Amino acid sequence: MILKTFENLVRKGLESRAQKTFFLLSILVAFILSIMLLSPTEIVKAKMLPGKNNGTFTIYVDLPNGSSISQTQRVSECVTGFVQKESEVTDTETFLGMGSPLDFAGLIKGSAFKNSENVAEVVVNLTNKHHRKEPSYLMVQRMRPVIQKTCEALVAGTNIKFVEPPAGPPTLAAIVAEIYGSNANGIRHLAERVKNIFEKTDTLIDIDIMQDEIYDRFDLKVNSTKITRSALSIKQVNDIIYLAFEGMDIAIKNSDTVDEQIPLFLTLSNESKIFTNKDLKSIEQKLSSLRLMNKKGMLVPLTEVVTVVPSKSNPMIMTKDLHQMTNVVAETDMESQVYPLVEARSMILDELSDEYVITQTGLFNLDFMHKKSGLHYKLMWDGEMEVTLDTFIELGGAFITALVLIFLLMVVYYKSFVLSGIILLGSFLSIIGVIVGHWIMDIFTVDPFFLTATSLIGFIALIGISSRNSLLLIDFTKSLMHEKAMHKTDAIAYASATRAKPIFLTAAAIILASTLLAGDAVFGGLGVALIFGTIAAVVASLIIVPILLHNADLEKHFGFKERKAVSIYEP
């Protein structure tokens, strides 16, 4: 009864020119609106993968070069003080002057190479994600501004970054601006200007330049002539400096219970090591309190034989593929990487044109020529943004390739470009459901629901589902016209009603199975694409494809010959 009613509805729709025009215009408008959701309105945004609800994350604490371990400890304790107030934090581990045990993110970010007093890492372990109402990435988003505002103020120039285990392939950062050039100072200056633009860009956070700061340092220059005249030795001078600030073995202890000799290590207290200020006068005062006894039994102040010379630090020179460079990195705050990059790139073109002649190379990369010196620099984008673009381009190419291959196969099978085009169009219209589905999910979810790489995999999978539905309809219509001598209107209406049941059952199975994927952090895009794309494919197969078939010259394509019609129930 239901199928008969649906058959009559399809027949009436096919016989009414106004209704056919209405449906075709409606699907055209729906397609245009769905594309506009992606661009230019950006209501539905594309991202490589969404945030992942992890059981742990790491906080990187980077103080300016030359900072002491006590300053690093003070900032780290400030961070852990905030973190430990969270009820869903089970424990924290602080690694002063070194990186934490390596994970995927640490391997890429160079955590294993950290070995200085100005760095620390705080590992935060959370309760099981199934027992938490707040996912880890929302917790990080909430805690980040509070901790950065309070703890970064303790030591000027401190940079605190929150690093989460990635949902996909690990990268150096969400957005990485690689700046190449032959002049180190020019690279440093351009990197600072790019960093300032990143800081003005909305949704960009944890901005940093991967380079050593140039800071004031003081070298101790030993006067060998004065050492000789003072009846001292250079070894005495070295030993007292190490003893005062680093510590050293001064003797050994023998034990009856231990086979090996036990070294006795001596150093000054932490309070004695600390300088009051980082200036020449404070250092000379500290060194003057250290005295050496010469061979005549006289005490000689250390400053009599050592000269303190102010100098600048020697920053590390970074290279990639034998080219000198530096990285300006930034993360995104619950945002895709592409849109802040486009905004930052536009600001770079506007604001840096006062100093450089800027030429666009490739899709996003830029070439700079300094107007005064004539030196050239290159800015190349990398990070998760580059992975996102590469993935979307490759999956988009796979989607187009699949459409072309299906079209060619249908041309071989039906020997008709028109019928193959109808099948192709029906498959392509499933994109409406995918985009609209992501927009609906974004409305009902707390955090943004992105069109991800797995969503594009759903695009490709839907081509086969939609093509199968159209093939069922066209083949049955062809057999009705050949074997039952039915005219195309009756044949299309009956075929649509008859094949509606298997199409609906197949769609229901896909939708129910895909609901298991829809809640997953990584494969949620695939689940939503299959659910809403299948719904769109059913609508396209049972409404749009019949209209397109009716507009086509099926008698010519199927070789239909007029004869007495046979009852559908007869063999």
C-alpha positions as CSV (number, residue, x, y, z in Angstrom):
1,M,0.0,0.0,0.0
2,I,2.8,2.4,0.9
3,L,4.8,1.5,-2.2
4,K,1.7,2.0,-4.4
5,T,1.2,5.4,-2.8
6,F,4.8,6.3,-3.4
7,E,4.5,5.1,-7.0
8,N,1.5,7.4,-7.6
9,L,3.4,10.3,-6.1
10,V,6.4,9.8,-8.3
11,R,4.2,9.4,-11.4
12,K,2.3,12.7,-10.6
13,G,5.6,14.4,-10.0
14,L,7.0,13.2,-13.3
15,E,3.9,14.3,-15.2
16,S,4.0,17.8,-13.7
17,R,6.6,20.0,-15.3
18,A,6.2,22.6,-12.5
19,Q,7.0,20.0,-9.8
20,K,10.0,18.7,-11.7
21,T,11.4,22.2,-12.1
22,F,10.7,22.9,-8.4
23,F,12.7,19.9,-7.3
24,L,15.6,20.6,-9.6
25,L,15.8,24.2,-8.5
26,S,15.5,23.2,-4.9
27,I,18.4,20.8,-5.1
28,L,20.5,23.4,-7.0
29,V,19.8,25.9,-4.2
30,A,20.6,23.3,-1.5
31,F,23.9,22.5,-3.3
32,I,24.9,26.2,-3.5
33,L,24.0,26.8,0.2
34,S,25.9,23.8,1.3
35,I,29.0,25.0,-0.6
36,M,28.6,28.4,1.0
37,L,28.6,26.8,4.4
38,L,32.3,25.9,3.6
39,S,33.3,29.1,1.8
40,P,33.0,32.1,2.1
41,T,30.8,32.0,5.2
42,E,33.1,29.4,7.0
43,I,30.2,28.2,9.0
44,V,31.5,24.6,8.5
45,K,35.3,24.7,8.9
46,A,37.9,22.2,7.7
47,K,40.5,20.7,10.0
48,M,42.9,17.7,9.7
49,L,41.5,16.0,12.8
50,P,39.5,17.3,15.8
51,G,40.8,17.5,19.4
52,K,41.4,14.2,21.1
53,N,40.3,13.4,24.7
54,N,43.6,12.2,26.2
55,G,44.5,10.9,29.6
56,T,47.5,13.1,29.8
57,F,49.1,16.3,28.5
58,T,52.4,18.2,29.0
59,I,53.2,21.8,29.9
60,Y,56.4,23.1,28.5
61,V,58.1,25.9,30.6
62,D,60.7,27.9,28.7
63,L,62.5,30.7,30.5
64,P,64.9,33.1,28.8
65,N,68.4,31.8,28.1
66,G,70.6,32.5,31.1
67,S,67.8,32.0,33.7
68,S,68.8,30.0,36.8
69,I,67.4,26.6,37.8
70,S,65.8,28.3,40.9
71,Q,63.8,30.6,38.6
72,T,62.7,27.7,36.5
73,Q,61.7,25.8,39.6
74,R,59.7,28.8,40.9
75,V,57.7,29.1,37.6
76,S,57.2,25.3,37.5
77,E,55.8,25.3,41.0
78,C,53.4,28.0,40.1
79,V,52.2,25.9,37.2
80,T,51.8,22.7,39.3
81,G,50.0,24.8,42.0
82,F,47.2,25.6,39.6
83,V,47.1,22.2,38.0
84,Q,46.9,20.3,41.2
85,K,43.7,22.2,42.2
86,E,41.8,20.3,39.5
87,S,39.8,17.4,40.9
88,E,40.3,15.4,37.7
89,V,44.1,15.5,37.9
90,T,45.5,12.4,39.5
91,D,49.2,13.4,39.7
92,T,51.9,15.7,38.1
93,E,55.5,15.1,37.4
94,T,58.0,17.9,37.0
95,F,61.3,17.5,35.0
96,L,63.6,20.5,35.8
97,G,66.3,21.2,33.2
98,M,65.3,18.4,31.0
99,G,62.5,16.9,28.9
100,S,60.0,14.4,30.1
101,P,60.0,10.8,28.8
102,L,59.4,10.8,25.1
103,D,55.9,10.5,23.6
104,F,54.8,11.1,20.0
105,A,54.7,14.9,20.5
106,G,58.0,15.0,22.3
107,L,59.8,13.1,19.5
108,I,58.9,15.9,17.0
109,K,59.2,18.8,19.3
110,G,62.7,17.9,20.4
111,S,62.0,17.2,24.0
112,A,64.9,14.7,24.3
113,F,67.4,17.5,23.5
114,K,66.4,19.8,26.4
115,N,69.3,20.1,28.8
116,S,69.6,23.5,30.3
117,E,68.6,25.3,33.5
118,N,66.0,27.5,31.8
119,V,63.6,24.7,30.7
120,A,61.2,22.3,32.4
121,E,58.3,20.0,31.5
122,V,55.3,19.3,33.7
123,V,53.5,16.0,32.8
124,V,49.8,16.1,34.0
125,N,48.0,12.8,34.3
126,L,44.2,12.8,34.3
127,T,41.4,10.4,35.4
128,N,40.0,8.0,32.9
129,K,38.2,9.8,30.1
130,H,35.1,7.8,30.6
131,H,34.8,9.1,34.1
132,R,35.3,12.8,33.1
133,K,32.6,15.1,31.9
134,E,35.2,17.6,30.5
135,P,37.5,16.4,27.7
136,S,41.2,17.1,28.1
137,Y,41.3,19.6,25.3
138,L,38.6,21.7,26.8
139,M,40.4,21.5,30.2
140,V,43.6,22.7,28.5
141,Q,41.7,25.6,26.9
142,R,40.2,26.6,30.2
143,M,43.5,26.4,32.2
144,R,45.9,27.9,29.6
145,P,45.1,31.6,29.9
146,V,45.0,31.5,33.8
147,I,48.3,29.8,34.1
148,Q,50.0,31.8,31.4
149,K,48.8,35.1,32.9
150,T,50.0,34.3,36.4
151,C,53.1,32.2,36.0
152,E,54.7,33.9,33.0
153,A,54.8,37.2,35.0
154,L,57.1,35.7,37.6
155,V,60.1,35.9,35.2
156,A,60.1,38.3,32.2
157,G,60.3,36.5,28.9
158,T,58.9,33.2,30.1
159,N,56.9,31.1,27.6
160,I,54.5,28.4,28.8
161,K,53.0,26.1,26.2
162,F,50.4,23.3,26.6
163,V,51.2,20.2,24.5
164,E,48.6,17.5,24.0
165,P,49.2,14.1,22.4
166,P,48.0,14.5,18.7
167,A,45.0,12.8,17.3
168,G,46.8,12.2,14.0
169,P,50.4,12.5,12.8
170,P,52.5,14.5,15.2
171,T,53.9,17.8,14.0
172,L,56.2,20.6,15.3
173,A,53.1,22.8,15.8
174,A,49.8,23.6,14.3
175,I,51.3,26.5,12.3
176,V,55.0,26.7,11.5
177,A,56.6,29.6,9.6
178,E,60.0,28.5,8.4
179,I,62.2,31.5,7.7
180,Y,65.3,31.0,5.5
181,G,68.1,33.3,4.7
182,S,71.8,33.8,4.6
183,N,72.1,36.5,7.3
184,A,71.5,35.4,10.9
185,N,70.5,38.9,12.2
186,G,68.1,39.4,9.2
187,I,66.4,36.0,9.9
188,R,66.1,36.9,13.6
189,H,64.6,40.3,12.8
190,L,62.1,38.9,10.3
191,A,61.1,36.1,12.7
192,E,60.4,38.7,15.4
193,R,58.1,40.6,13.1
194,V,56.3,37.4,12.0
195,K,55.9,36.5,15.7
196,N,54.3,40.0,16.4
197,I,51.8,39.4,13.6
198,F,51.0,35.9,15.0
199,E,50.3,37.5,18.4
200,K,47.8,39.9,16.7
201,T,46.0,37.0,15.0
202,D,42.8,35.7,16.7
203,T,42.8,32.1,17.9
204,L,46.6,31.7,17.7
205,I,48.2,30.8,21.0
206,D,51.5,29.4,22.4
207,I,53.5,31.5,20.0
208,D,57.3,31.1,20.1
209,I,60.4,31.4,18.1
210,M,62.7,28.4,18.1
211,Q,65.9,30.2,18.5
212,D,68.2,31.2,21.4
213,E,67.9,34.7,22.8
214,I,70.9,36.9,22.7
215,Y,71.6,37.8,26.3
216,D,74.3,39.5,28.4
217,R,77.0,37.1,29.8
218,F,80.2,37.6,31.7
219,D,83.4,35.7,30.9
220,L,86.2,35.2,33.4
221,K,89.6,36.0,31.8
222,V,92.5,34.5,33.8
223,N,95.6,36.7,34.1
224,S,98.4,34.1,34.1
225,T,101.1,36.8,35.0
226,K,99.3,37.8,38.1
227,I,98.7,34.2,39.1
228,T,102.4,33.5,38.9
229,R,103.3,36.7,40.8
230,S,100.8,35.8,43.5
231,A,102.4,32.3,44.0
232,L,99.2,30.6,42.8
233,S,98.4,28.1,40.0
234,I,95.7,28.1,37.4
235,K,94.4,24.8,38.8
236,Q,93.7,26.5,42.1
237,V,91.7,29.2,40.3
238,N,89.6,26.6,38.3
239,D,89.0,24.5,41.4
240,I,87.7,27.3,43.5
241,I,85.3,28.5,40.8
242,Y,84.0,25.0,40.3
243,L,83.8,24.4,44.0
244,A,81.8,27.6,44.6
245,F,79.3,27.4,41.8
246,E,79.2,23.8,40.5
247,G,80.7,21.6,43.3
248,M,83.4,19.0,43.0
249,D,84.9,15.9,44.6
250,I,87.4,17.0,47.3
251,A,88.3,13.7,49.0
252,I,87.3,10.0,49.3
253,K,86.0,7.9,52.2
254,N,86.9,4.3,52.7
255,S,84.4,1.9,54.3
256,D,84.6,-1.5,55.8
257,T,81.3,-2.5,54.3
258,V,81.7,-1.0,50.8
259,D,84.3,-2.3,48.4
260,E,84.6,1.0,46.4
261,Q,85.7,4.3,47.7
262,I,83.0,6.8,48.4
263,P,83.7,10.4,47.0
264,L,83.0,13.4,49.1
265,F,81.3,16.1,47.1
266,L,81.5,19.8,48.3
267,T,79.7,22.8,47.0
268,L,78.4,26.1,48.4
269,S,74.8,26.5,49.6
270,N,72.2,27.6,47.1
271,E,71.9,31.0,48.9
272,S,75.7,31.6,48.5
273,K,75.5,30.9,44.8
274,I,72.8,33.4,44.0
275,F,73.8,36.8,42.6
276,T,71.9,39.8,43.9
277,N,71.7,41.3,40.3
278,K,72.9,40.3,36.9
279,D,75.4,43.1,36.5
280,L,79.1,43.5,36.6
281,K,79.3,45.0,40.1
282,S,77.3,42.1,41.7
283,I,79.6,39.5,40.0
284,E,82.8,41.3,41.1
285,Q,81.4,41.5,44.7
286,K,80.6,37.8,44.7
287,L,84.0,36.8,43.3
288,S,85.9,39.1,45.7
289,S,84.5,37.0,48.6
290,L,86.4,34.0,47.3
291,R,90.0,33.9,48.4
292,L,92.9,31.6,47.5
293,M,95.8,30.7,49.8
294,N,99.1,30.9,48.0
295,K,102.4,29.1,48.9
296,K,103.3,31.7,51.4
297,G,100.1,31.3,53.4
298,M,98.6,34.5,52.2
299,L,94.9,34.9,51.1
300,V,94.5,36.4,47.6
301,P,91.1,37.6,46.5
302,L,90.0,35.9,43.3
303,T,89.3,39.2,41.6
304,E,93.1,40.0,41.8
305,V,93.9,37.3,39.3
306,V,90.7,37.1,37.3
307,T,89.1,39.8,35.1
308,V,85.3,39.8,34.5
309,V,84.6,40.7,30.8
310,P,81.0,41.5,29.7
311,S,80.0,39.8,26.4
312,K,77.1,38.6,24.4
313,S,75.9,35.0,24.1
314,N,76.5,33.0,21.0
315,P,73.1,31.7,19.8
316,M,72.7,28.3,18.2
317,I,72.5,28.4,14.4
318,M,69.7,26.2,13.1
319,T,69.8,24.7,9.6
320,K,67.5,22.6,7.5
321,D,68.7,20.9,4.3
322,L,72.0,22.9,4.8
323,H,70.1,26.2,4.7
324,Q,70.2,28.6,7.7
325,M,66.7,29.1,9.1
326,T,64.5,29.5,12.2
327,N,60.9,28.5,13.0
328,V,58.1,30.7,14.3
329,V,55.5,28.3,15.8
330,A,51.9,28.7,17.0
331,E,49.1,26.6,18.1
332,T,45.4,27.1,17.5
333,D,42.7,27.5,20.2
334,M,39.9,25.2,19.2
335,E,40.2,26.3,15.6
336,S,41.4,25.0,12.3
337,Q,44.9,25.9,11.2
338,V,44.0,27.2,7.7
339,Y,41.9,30.2,8.6
340,P,44.3,31.8,11.1
341,L,47.1,31.2,8.6
342,V,45.2,33.0,5.8
343,E,44.5,35.9,8.2
344,A,48.2,36.1,9.4
345,R,49.5,35.8,5.8
346,S,47.3,38.8,4.8
347,M,48.7,40.8,7.7
348,I,52.2,39.9,6.7
349,L,51.7,41.2,3.2
350,D,50.3,44.4,4.5
351,E,52.5,45.2,7.5
352,L,55.9,43.9,6.3
353,S,55.7,45.7,2.9
354,D,57.2,48.8,4.6
355,E,60.6,47.0,4.9
356,Y,60.5,44.3,2.3
357,V,59.5,43.7,-1.3
358,I,57.2,40.6,-0.9
359,T,56.6,38.1,-3.7
360,Q,54.1,35.3,-3.4
361,T,55.5,31.9,-4.3
362,G,53.4,28.8,-4.6
363,L,50.0,28.6,-2.8
364,F,50.9,30.3,0.5
365,N,54.7,30.7,0.6
366,L,56.4,34.2,0.4
367,D,59.7,35.6,-0.8
368,F,61.1,38.7,0.9
369,M,63.8,41.1,-0.3
370,H,65.0,43.7,2.1
371,K,64.7,47.1,0.5
372,K,67.9,48.6,2.0
373,S,70.3,45.6,2.1
374,G,68.9,43.7,-0.9
375,L,69.1,40.4,1.1
376,H,66.6,37.7,0.2
377,Y,64.6,35.6,2.7
378,K,62.0,32.9,2.3
379,L,58.9,32.1,4.4
380,M,57.6,28.6,4.0
381,W,54.7,27.2,5.9
382,D,54.8,23.8,7.6
383,G,53.2,22.0,10.6
384,E,49.8,20.5,11.0
385,M,48.5,23.2,8.5
386,E,50.7,21.8,5.8
387,V,49.6,18.2,6.6
388,T,46.0,19.4,6.5
389,L,46.4,21.0,3.1
390,D,48.2,18.0,1.7
391,T,45.7,15.6,3.0
392,F,42.7,17.5,1.8
393,I,44.3,18.0,-1.7
394,E,45.1,14.3,-1.9
395,L,41.7,13.1,-0.7
396,G,40.0,15.7,-2.9
397,G,41.9,14.3,-5.8
398,A,40.9,10.7,-4.8
399,F,37.3,11.9,-4.7
400,I,37.4,13.4,-8.2
401,T,39.3,10.3,-9.5
402,A,36.6,8.0,-8.1
403,L,33.9,10.1,-9.8
404,V,35.7,10.0,-13.2
405,L,36.4,6.2,-12.9
406,I,32.7,5.5,-12.1
407,F,31.7,7.7,-15.0
408,L,33.9,5.9,-17.4
409,L,32.7,2.5,-16.1
410,M,29.1,3.5,-16.6
411,V,29.8,4.8,-20.1
412,V,31.3,1.3,-21.0
413,Y,28.3,-0.4,-19.3
414,Y,25.4,1.7,-20.7
415,K,27.2,3.1,-23.7
416,S,25.6,6.4,-22.9
417,F,27.1,9.6,-21.6
418,V,23.7,10.9,-20.5
419,L,22.9,7.9,-18.2
420,S,26.4,7.9,-16.8
421,G,26.1,11.6,-16.1
422,I,22.9,11.0,-14.2
423,I,24.5,8.4,-12.0
424,L,27.5,10.7,-11.5
425,L,25.3,13.7,-10.5
426,G,23.3,11.5,-8.1
427,S,26.5,10.5,-6.4
428,F,27.9,14.0,-6.3
429,L,24.7,15.3,-4.6
430,S,25.5,13.3,-1.5
431,I,28.0,16.1,-0.7
432,I,25.0,18.2,0.4
433,G,24.1,15.8,3.2
434,V,27.7,15.6,4.4
435,I,28.2,19.4,4.7
436,V,24.7,20.0,6.2
437,G,25.3,17.1,8.6
438,H,28.5,18.7,9.9
439,W,26.7,22.1,10.3
440,I,23.9,20.4,12.3
441,M,26.4,18.6,14.5
442,D,28.3,21.8,15.1
443,I,25.1,23.4,16.5
444,F,24.5,20.6,19.0
445,T,28.1,20.0,20.2
446,V,29.9,22.1,22.8
447,D,33.2,22.3,20.8
448,P,33.4,23.0,17.0
449,F,32.6,20.0,14.8
450,F,35.1,20.2,11.9
451,L,35.0,18.7,8.4
452,T,38.0,16.4,8.9
453,A,40.1,14.1,6.8
454,T,37.9,11.2,7.8
455,S,34.9,13.2,6.5
456,L,36.5,13.2,3.1
457,I,36.9,9.4,3.4
458,G,33.1,9.3,3.9
459,F,32.7,11.4,0.7
460,I,34.5,8.7,-1.3
461,A,32.6,5.9,0.4
462,L,29.3,7.6,-0.4
463,I,30.0,7.6,-4.1
464,G,29.7,3.8,-4.3
465,I,26.5,3.8,-2.1
466,S,24.8,6.5,-4.2
467,S,25.9,4.9,-7.5
468,R,24.5,1.6,-6.4
469,N,21.1,3.1,-5.7
470,S,21.0,4.8,-9.1
471,L,22.1,1.6,-10.8
472,L,19.3,-0.3,-9.2
473,L,16.8,2.2,-10.4
474,I,18.1,2.5,-13.9
475,D,18.5,-1.2,-14.5
476,F,15.0,-2.0,-13.3
477,T,13.6,0.8,-15.4
478,K,15.4,-0.6,-18.4
479,S,14.1,-4.2,-17.8
480,L,10.5,-2.9,-17.4
481,M,10.7,-1.0,-20.7
482,H,12.3,-4.0,-22.5
483,E,10.4,-6.9,-21.1
484,K,7.1,-5.3,-20.1
485,A,6.9,-2.7,-22.8
486,M,6.1,0.0,-20.2
487,H,6.5,3.6,-21.1
488,K,9.2,5.5,-19.3
489,T,6.9,7.4,-16.9
490,D,5.3,4.2,-15.6
491,A,8.5,2.3,-15.7
492,I,10.4,5.0,-13.7
493,A,7.5,5.4,-11.2
494,Y,7.2,1.6,-10.6
495,A,11.0,1.1,-10.5
496,S,11.3,3.9,-7.9
497,A,8.6,2.4,-5.7
498,T,9.9,-1.1,-6.0
499,R,13.5,-0.4,-5.4
500,A,12.7,2.1,-2.5
501,K,12.5,-0.8,0.0
502,P,16.0,-2.2,-0.6
503,I,17.4,1.3,-0.8
504,F,15.9,2.2,2.5
505,L,17.0,-1.0,4.2
506,T,20.6,-0.5,2.9
507,A,20.5,3.1,4.1
508,A,19.2,2.1,7.5
509,A,21.9,-0.4,8.0
510,I,24.6,2.1,7.1
511,I,23.1,4.8,9.3
512,L,22.8,2.5,12.3
513,A,26.3,1.2,11.9
514,S,27.7,4.7,11.5
515,T,26.2,5.9,14.7
516,L,29.0,3.9,16.5
517,L,31.6,6.1,14.7
518,A,29.8,9.4,15.2
519,G,30.9,9.8,18.8
520,D,34.6,8.9,18.2
521,A,37.1,11.8,18.4
522,V,39.0,10.8,15.2
523,F,36.4,9.0,13.1
524,G,33.4,11.1,14.1
525,G,33.6,13.0,10.8
526,L,33.4,9.7,8.9
527,G,30.3,8.6,10.9
528,V,28.5,11.9,10.4
529,A,29.4,11.9,6.7
530,L,28.0,8.4,6.2
531,I,24.8,9.1,8.2
532,F,23.8,12.4,6.5
533,G,25.4,11.6,3.2
534,T,23.4,8.4,3.0
535,I,20.2,10.3,3.7
536,A,21.1,12.7,0.9
537,A,21.9,9.8,-1.4
538,V,18.5,8.2,-0.8
539,V,16.7,11.5,-1.6
540,A,18.8,11.9,-4.7
541,S,18.2,8.3,-5.8
542,L,14.4,8.4,-5.3
543,I,13.6,12.0,-6.3
544,I,16.3,13.6,-8.4
545,V,17.5,10.6,-10.4
546,P,13.9,9.7,-11.5
547,I,13.4,13.3,-12.7
548,L,16.6,13.3,-14.6
549,L,15.8,10.0,-16.1
550,H,12.4,11.3,-17.2
551,N,14.0,14.2,-18.9
552,A,16.4,12.0,-20.8
553,D,15.4,10.2,-24.0
554,L,15.3,6.7,-22.5
555,E,13.6,5.2,-25.6
556,K,16.7,6.0,-27.6
557,H,19.1,5.0,-24.9
558,F,17.4,1.6,-24.2
559,G,16.3,0.9,-27.7
560,F,12.6,0.9,-26.7
561,K,10.1,-0.3,-29.3
562,E,6.4,0.3,-29.0
563,R,4.3,-2.9,-28.5
564,K,1.5,-4.2,-26.3
565,A,2.3,-3.8,-22.6
566,V,2.5,-6.9,-20.5
567,S,1.3,-7.1,-16.9
568,I,4.0,-6.6,-14.4
569,Y,2.8,-9.8,-12.6
570,E,3.2,-12.0,-15.7
571,P,6.5,-13.8,-16.4
